[in-house]
Amino acid sequence: MDTQLNPDLARRCSAIADVQHQGEPLTAGDYRALLIVTVLVPIVLLVVGAVIQ
């Protein structure tokens, strides 16, 4: 099995590792929105679904 990466893939991997291409870090508001969307909304939907059933 060939262990060499495709040159295009190797270039993309090195670009991802560059801090300049990683964007801005998340803020506290971003983390709050992530928590609301991924935890609280599904819990509310489960509770509403259980009550309606």
PEUR-V87397 format. One record per backbone hydrogen bond with DSSP energy under -1.0 kcal/mol. NH is the residue of the N-H (numbers start at 1). CO is the residue of the C=O. E is the energy in kcal/mol with one decimal. If there is no record, write none. Layout:
NH&CO&E / NH&CO&E
This chain:
10&6&-2.6 / 11&7&-2.1 / 12&8&-2.2 / 13&9&-2.6 / 14&10&-2.1 / 15&11&-1.8 / 16&12&-2.1 / 17&13&-1.7 / 21&18&-1.5 / 22&19&-1.6 / 31&27&-2.1 / 32&28&-2.2 / 33&29&-2.5 / 34&30&-2.4 / 35&31&-2.3 / 36&32&-2.6 / 37&33&-2.6 / 38&34&-2.3 / 39&35&-2.0 / 40&35&-1.5 / 41&36&-2.7 / 43&39&-1.8 / 44&40&-2.5 / 45&41&-2.5 / 46&42&-2.3 / 47&43&-2.5 / 48&44&-2.8 / 49&45&-2.5 / 50&46&-2.2 / 51&47&-2.2 / 52&48&-2.5 / 53&49&-1.6
